[in-house]
C-alpha cells in the first residue's frame, strides 16, 4: 500500500531578500487581544525580521 503525502513547504532560503522588501514589523498595543498562537506567530515574524532585515525594537 502506498500513500501520497501532500503539504505546504517553503523552499525559499532563510536569507530571501524578498522578505525584507515586502514585510514590515507587526506592532501591537495594550488594547489588542489575540490567542497565544497568534502572539507566537507575531513574535516569530518580528524575530525573523530582526534577524534577516535588522529590524530594531521601536518605542511605538
ABEGO torsion letter per residue (X at the ends): XBBBBBEBBBABBAABAAAAAABBBBBBBAABBBBAAAAAAAAAAAAAAAAAAGBBBBAX
